[in-house]
Amino acid sequence: MNGQLHFSALGEVQSALTGQSIFLVADSVAYAASGAEAILRPLLADRTVTVFDSFEPNPKLPEVEACAAALRESNADTILAVGGGTAMDVAKLANWLVTQNAGKEEILRGVWESPQTPLPLIAVPTTAGTGSEATHFAVVYVDGHKHSVAHPLMRPSVAVVDGALTASSPPMLTAHSGLDALCQATESIWAIGADETSLPFAREALGLAWGNLETAVNAPTPAARDAMARAAHLAGQAINLTKTTVPHALSYTITSAHGLPHGAAVALTLAAALEFNSEVSETDCLDARGAVAVRERMTMIYETLGARDALEAAGRFNALVKAIGCPASLAEVGITEDAQVERICATVNVERLANNPRRLTPEDLRGLLR
């Protein structure tokens, strides 16, 4: 079962928690502060619960392996993940590794022979950003390098989404996670895999995020929180179909090498990528439907941002980034030297890069970072 529930519908949550032995992967701070712990306590009271909370943002392989070991020892029959994208990814990966009896080598190789169905996984996001509760892939850093592990069976069985659970998120966490959702929706629209199935998710997500992120950060209301939670979930649904593109491809080293939170790292090159992709031609177009089809989807983005063209849309996007207190240029985060730019280019995620609708040369990548 894969769907969207409202967290206050306790009967529905209880029906999803079919197992008697629960393995809870929780961001310990968010679990308590969001109100999830108080709501879940009566539902878990008569069950055996094993808690794993030993992880930090941007999951590392040792943390995933430790979670997998604890899951294996627990003999749980259901997994419950509560928190942001890291909690979701750790839970998805541990569940997958235990079920497939896999480890580091299999993650790096990314090939799964005769995969087994993992345990039921209920995902409860407490941030409005990654949409990981809706996707069939998870991120893990191995020796400082980002890897994405993907398989349709990795997608959580149930997504429980409620904007009220994000109410305790501080402004900058709301900003960073919201930018991730906004960028995911934008990238999904122009991605080469965009189609009639993915576009409704992406377009609604973009409209909701664009219309509510500044309020959610600077003057949060329940309505804005709800809208951002829905935007993040829909953006997750969209990239589950299309995956992300060049801003995400460049972001991973910006995060790992320079310590910038993921959403803020992606946003640094979104405006430049928007302008770059708007100039797609038949000679450099990677979308089999041609440059005209790409430009039509780019127009959807401009219209949603209230802009006439790519240049105005890029300016409006950067203005929003600044309005919520985030950096809009690499110079603002100390990335000013050629060696730093070259490192980011040298470690770009080629899989995500291949989803971009316009081909990028090494010099094009440098241009996006300057």
Helices and strands as residue ranges (DSSP letters): E 4-5, H 10-16, E 21-26, H 28-33, H 36-44, E 48-52, H 61-74, E 78-83, H 85-100, H 104-109, E 121-125, G 132-134, E 137-142, E 145-150, G 152-154, E 158-160, G 163-166, H 171-190, H 198-218, H 222-242, H 246-258, H 262-278, H 291-304, H 310-323, G 330-333, H 338-346, H 350-353, H 362-368
